[in-house]
Amino acid sequence: MALSIKSKLLFAALLLVGVFACQTTSRTLQDESMFALYEQRMARYGHVYEDETEKANRFKILKENVEYIEFINNAGTKTHKVGVNQFADLTNEEFQAI
């Protein structure tokens, strides 16, 4: 029994919704995991931020730096590994100014 065009379109639409739902869930879990790392770092290194705006900005910087760290470590072109430390929520400019 052949599926009608309407049935095929409905199936395709449901498939797309499922794919996007999986990506959203994955991104949410990654953000939760990243925020847990961020909170652990704050406790470990005694970081306290002035307000929620600064805290959110530092979290954004940390996420960008972790993506870079993973890129460098996965590239396999270095003889060393880069990791998250007390400076991971600083921009390059802020780190160089230390």
LOTINU-873918 format. One record per atom (N, C-alpha, C, O): x, y, z; residue in three letters. Coordinates in steps of 0.05 Angstrom, whole numbers, plus 32768, in hexadecimal, padded with zeros to 4 digits. Layout:
REM LOTINU-873918
XYZALA
...
***
This chain:
REM LOTINU-873918
80117FE98000MET
800080008000MET
801280198000MET
8022801C8012MET
800F80297FEDALA
801F80417FEAALA
801580577FFCALA
7FFD805B8001ALA
802880668007LEU
8021807D8018LEU
801A80948006LEU
802580997FF1LEU
800680A3800FSER
7FFE80BB8000SER
801380D18004SER
802380D08017SER
801280E57FF3ILE
802480FC7FF5ILE
802081098010ILE
80348112801DILE
8007810B8019LYS
800181188033LYS
800F8109804ALYS
801A8115805CLYS
800E80EE8049SER
801A80DE805ESER
803880E1805DSER
804580E28072SER
804480E28046LYS
806180E58043LYS
806A8101804ELYS
807E8102805CLYS
805B81158048LEU
806181308053LEU
805F81318071LEU
806F813D807ELEU
804A8125807BLEU
804781248098LEU
805E811580A6LEU
8068811E80BALEU
806680FE809APHE
807D80EF80A4PHE
8096810080A4PHE
80A5810080B8PHE
809B810E808EALA
80B3811F808BALA
80B2813580A0ALA
80C7813B80ACALA
809B814180A4ALA
8099815780B8ALA
809F814C80D4ALA
80AD815980E3ALA
8093813580DBLEU
8098812A80F5LEU
80B6812280F9LEU
80C18126810FLEU
80C2811980E4LEU
80DE811280E5LEU
80EF812B80EBLEU
8101812A80FBLEU
80E9814080DDLEU
80F8815980E2LEU
80F4816480FELEU
8107816D810ALEU
80DB81638108VAL
80D6816B8123VAL
80E6815B8137VAL
80F28165814AVAL
80E881418132GLY
80F8812F8144GLY
811581368143GLY
812281368158GLY
8120813C812CVAL
813C81438129VAL
8142815D8139VAL
8155815E8148VAL
813181718135PHE
8135818A8143PHE
813281878161PHE
814081948170PHE
811F81778169ALA
811B81728186ALA
813481658192ALA
813C816D81A9ALA
814081528184CYS
81598145818ECYS
817081598191CYS
817E815981A4CYS
8172816A817DGLN
8188817E817EGLN
818481928195GLN
8197819981A2GLN
816B819A8199THR
816581AD81AFTHR
816B81A081CATHR
817781AC81DBTHR
8163818781CDTHR
8168817881E6THR
8186817581EBTHR
819081798201THR
8195816E81D6SER
81B2816B81D8SER
81BF818581E0SER
81D0818681F2SER
81B6819B81D4ARG
81C281B681DAARG
81BC81BD81F7ARG
81CC81C98205ARG
81A381B78200THR
819B81BD821CTHR
81AD81AD822FTHR
81B681B88243THR
81B18194822ALEU
81C28183823BLEU
81DE818D823BLEU
81EB818E8250LEU
81E981968224GLN
820481A18223GLN
820581BA8234GLN
821981BE8242GLN
81F281CC8232ASP
81F281E48241ASP
81F181DE825FASP
81FE81EB826FASP
81E081CB8267GLU
81DF81C38283GLU
81FA81B8828DGLU
820381BF82A3GLU
820681A8827DSER
8220819D8284SER
823581B38285SER
824681B38298SER
823481C68273MET
824781DC8272MET
824381EE828BMET
825681F78297MET
822981F28292PHE
8224820382A9PHE
822D81F682C3PHE
8237820382D5PHE
822B81DB82C4ALA
823581CC82DCALA
825481D082DDALA
825E81D482F3ALA
826281CE82C7LEU
827F81D382C6LEU
828581EF82D0LEU
829781F382E0LEU
8275820282C7TYR
8279821E82CETYR
8276822282ECTYR
8286822F82F9TYR
8261821682F7GLU
825C82198314GLU
8273820B8324GLU
827B82168339GLU
827D81F4831BGLN
829381E78328GLN
82AC81F88328GLN
82BA81FA833CGLN
82B182058311ARG
82C88217830FARG
82C6822E8322ARG
82DA8235832FARG
82AE823A8323MET
82AA82518335MET
82B182498352MET
82BE82588360MET
82A78232835AALA
82AC82288376ALA
82C98221837AALA
82D58229838EALA
82D582148367ARG
82F1820B836AARG
83048223836CARG
83178222837CARG
83008237835BTYR
8313824D835ATYR
830982668369TYR
8316827B8368TYR
82F282648376GLY
82E8827A8386GLY
82DF82928376GLY
82E082A9837FGLY
82D5828D835EHIS
82CC82A3834DHIS
82B182AD8356HIS
829E829D8359HIS
82AF82C7835AVAL
829582D48361VAL
829282EB834EVAL
82A582FB834AVAL
827B82ED8342TYR
82768302832ETYR
826483188339TYR
82548313834BTYR
82688330832EGLU
825A83488338GLU
823B83458337GLU
822E834D834AGLU
8231833A8321ASP
82148337831DASP
820F83218309ASP
8221831582FEASP
81F5831C8305GLU
81ED830782F3GLU
81F5830C82D6GLU
81FA82FA82C6GLU
81F7832682CETHR
81FF832D82B3THR
821C832482AETHR
82238318829ATHR
822D832B82C2GLU
8249832382BFGLU
824C830582C0GLU
825C82F982B1GLU
823D82F882D1LYS
823E82DB82D3LYS
823682CE82B9LYS
824282BB82B0LYS
822182D882ACALA
821882CE8292ALA
822D82D3827DALA
823182C1826CALA
823A82EA827DASN
824E82F0826AASN
826682DD826DASN
827182D4825AASN
826E82D88286ARG
828582C6828BARG
827E82AA8283ARG
8290829B8279ARG
826582A28286PHE
825C8287827EPHE
825F8285825FPHE
826782718255PHE
8256829A8251LYS
8258829A8234LYS
82758298822BLYS
827C82898218LYS
828782A78238ILE
82A482A58231ILE
82AF828A8237ILE
82BE827F8227ILE
82A7827E824ELEU
82B082638254LEU
82A7824F823FLEU
82B7823E8236LEU
828E82508236LYS
8285823E8222LYS
829582418208LYS
829C822C81FCLYS
829B82598200GLU
82AB825D81E8GLU
82C7825281EBGLU
82D2824681D9GLU
82D282568203ASN
82ED824C8208ASN
82EE822E8209ASN
830182228200ASN
82DA82218215VAL
82D882048216VAL
82D681F981F9VAL
82E281E481F3VAL
82C6820681E8GLU
82C581FD81CCGLU
82E081FE81BFGLU
82E881EC81B0GLU
82EF821481C4TYR
830A821781B9TYR
831D820181C4TYR
832C81F581B6TYR
831B81FD81DEILE
832B81E881EBILE
832681CD81DFILE
833981BE81D9ILE
830D81C681DBGLU
830681AC81CEGLU
831081AB81B2GLU
831A819681A9GLU
830E81C181A3PHE
831881C28188PHE
833681BC8187PHE
834081AC8177PHE
834581CA8198ILE
836381C78199ILE
836A81AA81A1ILE
837B819E8194ILE
835D81A081B6ASN
8364818581BFASN
835C816F81AAASN
836A815B81A8ASN
83468173819CASN
833D81608188ASN
834D8162816EASN
834D814F815EASN
835981788169ALA
8368817C8150ALA
83808169814FALA
838881618139ALA
838C81638166GLY
83A381508166GLY
83BC815B815BGLY
83CF814C8155GLY
83BE81768159THR
83D68182814DTHR
83EA818B8163THR
84008194815DTHR
83E2818A817CLYS
83F281938192LYS
83FD817B81A1LYS
83F1816681A1LYS
8414818081AETHR
841F816B81BFTHR
8415816D81DCTHR
841E815D81EDTHR
8404817F81E1HIS
83F9818381FCHIS
83DA818681FAHIS
83CF818981E4HIS
83CE81848211LYS
83B181888212LYS
83AB81A28220LYS
83BA81AA8232LYS
839681AF8218VAL
838D81C88224VAL
837581C18236VAL
836581B0822EVAL
837281CF824DGLY
835C81C8825FGLY
834F81E1826BGLY
835881F78267GLY
833A81DC8279VAL
832B81F18287VAL
833981F782A1VAL
833E81E482B1VAL
833F821082A6ASN
834B821882BFASN
833F823182CAASN
8329823982C1ASN
834C823F82DDGLN
8341825782E9GLN
833F826E82D5GLN
8331828282DBGLN
834C826C82BEPHE
834B828282AAPHE
8337827D8294PHE
8335828D8282PHE
832882678295ALA
8317825F827FALA
830082728279ALA
82F382708265ALA
82FA8284828CASP
82E382978287ASP
82ED82B28280ASP
82DE82C68281ASP
830782B48278LEU
831282CD826FLEU
831482CE8250LEU
831882B98244LEU
831282E58245THR
831782E88228THR
833582E78224THR
834482EA8237THR
833E82E4820BASN
835B82E58206ASN
836782FF820EASN
837D82FF821AASN
835983158209GLU
8364832F8211GLU
83678332822FGLU
837B833C8239GLU
83538328823EGLU
83558329825BGLU
836B83178265GLU
837A831F8277GLU
836F8300825APHE
838482EE8262PHE
839F82FA825DPHE
83B182F8826EPHE
83A383068245GLN
83BD8312823EGLN
83C3832A8250GLN
83DB83308253GLN
83AF8337825BALA
83B4834E826BALA
83BD83478288ALA
83C583588297ALA
83BB832E828FILE
83C3832582AAILE
83E1832782ADILE
83EB832082C3ILE
***
